Amino acid sequence: MKSKKILAALAMASVLVLTACGNAEGENNAAVSQESTEATGQEMVYLKDLVVEDYVTLGDYKNLKITKPTLAETDIAWEILYCISDFIAEANGGITDRAVQEGDLINLDYAGYKDGEAFGGGTATNQLLGIGSGQFIDGFEEKLVGVKPGETVDLNLKFPEQYHSEDLAGAEVVFTCTVNFIIPGEKEITDAAIQNFGIEGVTNAKELRSYVTNYMQTDLDAQFESAKSNFVLQAFIESCTFGELPQEKVEADKAQTRATLEMQANAYGMDVNMLVQYMYGASSAEAFIEEYSKSATMQLLATQAVANKEGLNINDEELDAMLQEYATAGGYASVEEYCGDTDKESFREYFMYDKVLNFLVENATITN
């Protein structure tokens, strides 16, 4: 089943997404970041050198309330259509005798042209498209309403000014589209067709709805459990009050973030601006680095304040034990080899952050 992801990821939720110190698999992004920041002359700034309480006032961090998301009817309806589409083709139930309507899932072919020339990524055959789902650029779906299967139409459209491809950003284009057939919905699919799907215990539309709903709820619950700490973190930060941030820490975090983004961009064979547009939905690298680094500094200051108050700091003995565990799990000969050029203080902050986040999650109240 093509599960539609309805629990959006929080792109800015965790400071450690980009600058994690390392893990049991042997990744060590912090080492790369530290080397890069030293090369640019940017000094590392550690929390131990700051009085974090001068910059943040904690809220009621032991009583954070998180609302668990629930399924929406529109999400269930779309998922039922996608489930049906796995079993339906034009020859065995695809609708061809009526025009496309809002809310339909259609099968279509299209080709995009800019200045009369086909552009890369603008052509597809047997593409599924939900009319009203917002999958395609503005106007594409709306202009297919009223088109009958078998008809070919030209759609005169314009790409958004902030589109990730510079060649297409703000460009006027023409999409030549042919609607092949419409996927039947709950009210149009026959019991006989559903019985041919071969889904155990599903013989009619009512049972199909129950099957899809149960599947989606299980998937949603799993997604929430995976992202729960991000939701808790967001609620925690919103509960805090911040004064003027220590600029030296912000600048250090900016240097780390920039270095790590450059490393990621090189790995993907693209520039940093393109990377942040594709992976983080940001308009530019500098804007992303500025926002992300400010968020990173706020999260570290706030978690350190909780660690100070709740006795959750990592002492030297605990730090050495945790580093040994990670080094062993990663197959390193020693802690020194595992740490490389990264100062142990970076790892101490990472482990503290993780410890505080677990504390916040354990004390949060989850409501439906």
C-alpha positions in Angstrom: 0.0 0.0 0.0 1.2 3.5 -0.8 1.0 5.0 2.7 0.5 8.7 2.5 2.7 10.3 5.2 0.5 12.6 7.2 2.8 13.3 10.1 5.1 16.0 8.8 8.8 15.9 9.9 10.0 18.8 11.9 13.0 19.9 9.9 14.3 22.2 12.6 13.4 20.1 15.6 16.8 18.8 16.7 20.1 20.5 16.8 21.9 17.2 16.5 20.5 16.3 13.1 23.5 18.0 11.4 26.1 18.1 14.1 25.8 14.8 15.9 29.1 13.8 17.5 29.1 10.3 16.3 27.5 6.9 16.7 28.1 3.2 16.9 28.4 2.9 13.2 31.5 5.1 13.2 30.1 8.3 11.8 31.8 11.4 13.3 30.4 14.5 11.8 31.5 16.7 14.7 35.1 15.9 13.8 34.6 17.1 10.3 32.9 20.2 11.6 35.6 21.0 14.2 38.4 20.7 11.7 36.5 23.0 9.3 35.8 25.6 11.9 39.4 25.6 13.1 40.5 26.1 9.5 38.3 29.2 9.2 39.7 30.6 12.5 36.3 30.1 14.3 36.9 29.0 17.9 34.8 26.2 19.4 32.6 27.5 22.2 31.5 25.0 24.8 28.6 25.2 27.3 31.0 24.7 30.2 32.4 28.2 29.5 28.9 29.8 29.7 26.5 30.6 32.5 23.5 29.3 30.5 21.0 30.7 33.1 22.1 34.2 32.0 20.5 33.5 28.6 17.5 31.3 29.2 14.7 31.1 31.8 13.1 27.6 32.0 9.4 27.1 31.8 7.4 24.2 33.3 9.6 21.6 31.6 8.3 18.7 33.8 4.7 19.2 32.6 5.0 19.5 28.9 1.7 18.5 27.1 1.9 16.9 23.7 -1.2 16.2 21.5 -1.0 13.0 19.5 -2.2 13.6 15.9 -5.3 11.8 14.7 -6.4 10.6 11.3 -8.4 13.0 9.1 -11.2 11.9 6.9 -9.6 13.4 3.8 -6.4 11.4 4.5 -8.4 8.1 4.8 -10.2 8.8 1.6 -7.0 9.5 -0.4 -5.4 6.4 1.1 -8.3 4.2 0.1 -8.0 5.5 -3.5 -4.2 4.7 -3.5 -5.0 1.3 -2.1 -7.5 0.6 -4.9 -5.0 1.9 -7.5 -2.6 -1.0 -6.7 -5.2 -3.4 -8.1 -7.0 -1.4 -10.8 -6.0 -0.7 -14.4 -8.0 0.7 -17.3 -8.8 -2.8 -18.5 -10.2 -4.1 -15.2 -12.2 -1.3 -13.6 -10.6 2.0 -14.5 -13.3 4.6 -15.1 -13.3 6.1 -18.6 -17.0 7.2 -19.1 -17.0 10.4 -17.0 -15.0 13.6 -16.6 -12.4 14.2 -13.9 -13.8 15.7 -10.7 -12.2 17.2 -7.6 -11.1 14.5 -5.3 -10.4 11.9 -8.0 -7.2 9.9 -8.3 -6.3 9.7 -12.0 -3.8 7.9 -14.2 -2.3 10.3 -16.8 0.6 10.9 -19.1 2.2 14.3 -19.4 5.1 16.2 -21.0 6.3 19.6 -20.0 7.8 22.2 -22.4 9.6 25.5 -21.8 10.0 27.7 -24.9 8.9 24.8 -27.0 11.6 22.5 -25.7 11.0 19.5 -23.3 12.6 20.1 -20.0 14.2 17.5 -17.7 11.9 15.8 -15.2 8.8 17.1 -16.9 7.7 13.9 -18.6 5.9 10.9 -17.1 3.6 8.1 -18.2 1.0 6.3 -16.1 1.4 8.8 -13.4 -1.0 8.8 -10.5 -2.3 12.3 -9.5 -4.8 13.2 -6.8 -7.0 16.1 -8.0 -7.0 18.5 -5.1 -4.0 16.9 -3.3 -1.6 19.7 -4.0 1.0 17.4 -5.4 1.7 19.4 -8.5 2.3 23.2 -9.1 -0.6 25.6 -8.9 -3.2 25.2 -11.6 -2.1 21.8 -12.8 -4.7 19.8 -11.0 -7.5 22.4 -11.2 -7.2 22.6 -15.0 -7.7 18.8 -15.4 -11.1 19.0 -13.8 -13.7 18.4 -16.5 -11.2 16.5 -18.8 -12.5 13.1 -19.9 -10.2 10.0 -20.1 -8.7 9.7 -23.6 -8.6 13.5 -24.0 -5.4 15.4 -24.5 -5.1 19.0 -23.2 -2.4 21.7 -23.0 -2.0 23.4 -19.6 -0.4 26.8 -19.6 1.2 27.2 -16.2 4.0 29.0 -14.3 6.4 27.6 -11.9 6.8 29.2 -8.5 9.4 32.0 -8.2 11.1 30.0 -5.4 11.1 26.6 -7.2 14.2 24.6 -6.4 15.3 24.4 -10.0 16.8 27.7 -11.1 16.0 26.9 -14.8 12.3 26.6 -14.0 11.8 29.1 -11.1 9.2 31.5 -12.3 9.2 30.1 -15.8 6.1 29.9 -18.0 5.6 26.4 -19.3 3.1 24.2 -21.2 2.2 20.7 -20.0 0.6 18.4 -22.6 -1.6 16.0 -20.6 -3.6 12.9 -21.5 -5.9 11.5 -18.9 -5.9 7.7 -19.2 -8.5 6.6 -16.6 -9.9 7.5 -13.2 -9.4 5.3 -10.2 -12.9 4.3 -8.8 -13.6 5.6 -5.3 -15.5 3.8 -2.5 -18.9 4.6 -4.0 -17.9 3.4 -7.5 -15.8 0.3 -6.8 -17.8 -3.0 -6.9 -17.6 -5.7 -4.3 -16.6 -8.1 -7.0 -13.6 -6.0 -7.8 -12.6 -5.7 -4.1 -12.9 -9.4 -3.6 -10.4 -9.9 -6.5 -7.8 -7.7 -4.6 -6.9 -10.8 -2.5 -6.8 -8.8 0.8 -7.6 -11.2 3.6 -10.9 -10.3 5.3 -11.8 -7.6 2.8 -14.8 -8.3 0.6 -16.6 -5.0 0.3 -16.1 -1.2 0.6 -16.9 -1.1 4.3 -14.3 -3.7 5.1 -11.8 -2.0 2.8 -12.3 1.3 4.7 -11.7 -0.5 8.0 -8.6 -2.2 6.7 -7.1 1.0 5.4 -8.0 3.0 8.5 -6.4 0.4 10.8 -3.3 0.3 8.6 -3.0 4.1 8.7 -3.6 4.3 12.4 -0.8 1.8 13.0 1.5 3.7 10.7 0.6 7.0 12.3 1.2 5.7 15.8 4.6 4.4 14.7 5.5 7.7 13.1 4.5 9.6 16.2 6.6 7.3 18.4 9.5 7.9 16.2 9.0 11.7 16.2 7.7 12.1 19.8 11.0 13.5 21.1 10.9 16.2 18.4 7.4 17.2 19.5 8.5 17.3 23.1 11.6 19.3 22.2 9.5 21.8 20.3 7.1 22.2 23.2 10.1 22.5 25.6 11.7 25.3 23.6 8.4 27.2 23.3 8.0 27.0 27.1 11.4 28.8 27.7 12.1 32.5 27.6 15.4 33.5 25.9 17.3 36.7 26.3 20.0 37.9 24.0 22.0 34.8 22.9 25.7 34.5 23.3 26.9 35.6 19.9 30.2 33.7 20.1 28.2 30.4 20.6 25.9 31.3 17.7 28.8 32.0 15.4 30.5 28.7 16.5 27.3 26.8 15.7 27.0 28.6 12.4 30.5 27.5 11.5 29.7 23.9 12.4 26.5 23.9 10.5 28.0 25.4 7.4 30.9 22.8 7.5 28.5 19.9 7.9 26.3 21.1 5.1 29.3 21.4 2.8 30.2 17.9 3.6 26.7 16.7 2.8 26.6 18.7 -0.4 29.9 17.2 -1.6 28.7 13.7 -0.8 25.6 14.3 -3.0 27.6 16.2 -5.7 25.7 19.4 -5.4 26.2 22.9 -4.0 25.0 23.9 -0.5 22.1 26.1 -1.8 20.7 23.2 -3.8 21.1 20.8 -0.8 19.2 23.0 1.6 16.4 23.6 -0.9 16.0 19.8 -1.6 16.5 18.4 1.9 15.3 21.2 4.2 12.9 23.3 2.0 15.0 26.5 2.6 15.3 29.3 0.2 19.0 29.7 0.6 21.9 28.2 2.5 22.7 31.4 4.5 19.1 31.8 5.6 19.0 28.2 6.7 22.3 28.4 8.5 21.3 31.5 10.3 17.9 30.0 11.5 19.3 26.6 12.2 22.2 27.9 14.2 20.1 30.2 16.3 17.8 27.2 17.0 20.8 25.0 17.8 22.1 27.5 20.4 18.8 27.9 22.0 18.3 24.2 22.4 21.7 23.6 23.8 21.4 26.5 26.3 18.0 25.2 27.5 18.9 21.6 27.8 22.1 22.5 29.7 20.0 24.6 32.1 17.8 21.5 32.8 20.9 19.4 33.2 22.2 21.8 35.8 18.9 21.9 37.7 18.2 18.2 37.6 21.7 16.8 38.0 21.8 15.4 34.5 25.3 16.5 33.6 27.8 14.0 32.3 30.8 13.6 34.6 34.2 12.5 33.5 33.8 8.9 34.6 30.4 8.6 32.8 31.8 10.3 29.7 34.7 7.9 29.5 32.4 4.9 29.9 30.0 6.0 27.2 32.9 6.8 24.8 34.3 3.3 25.4 30.9 1.8 24.7 30.6 3.7 21.4 34.2 2.9 20.4 33.7 -0.8 21.0 30.4 -0.9 19.2 32.0 0.9 16.3 34.9 -1.5 16.1 37.5 1.1 17.1 40.8 0.0 18.7 40.5 2.8 21.4 38.5 5.7 22.5 41.2 8.0 21.1 40.8 6.5 17.7 37.0 6.9 17.9 37.2 10.5 19.0 39.8 11.5 16.4 40.4 15.2 16.4 37.1 16.0 18.2 37.4 17.3 21.7 35.7 15.2 24.3 33.7 18.2 25.4 31.7 17.9 22.2 30.8 14.4 23.1 29.9 15.5 26.6 27.4 18.0 25.3 26.0 15.4 22.9 25.4 12.9 25.7 24.0 15.6 28.0 21.6 16.7 25.3 20.4 13.2 24.7 20.0 12.5 28.5 18.0 15.7 29.0 15.8 15.0 26.0 15.0 11.5 27.4 14.1 13.1 30.7 11.8 15.6 29.1 10.0 12.8 27.1 9.6 10.6 30.2 7.9 13.5 32.1 5.8 14.8 29.2 2.0 14.1 29.1 0.7 12.7 25.8 -3.0 13.3 25.0 -5.1 12.1 22.1 
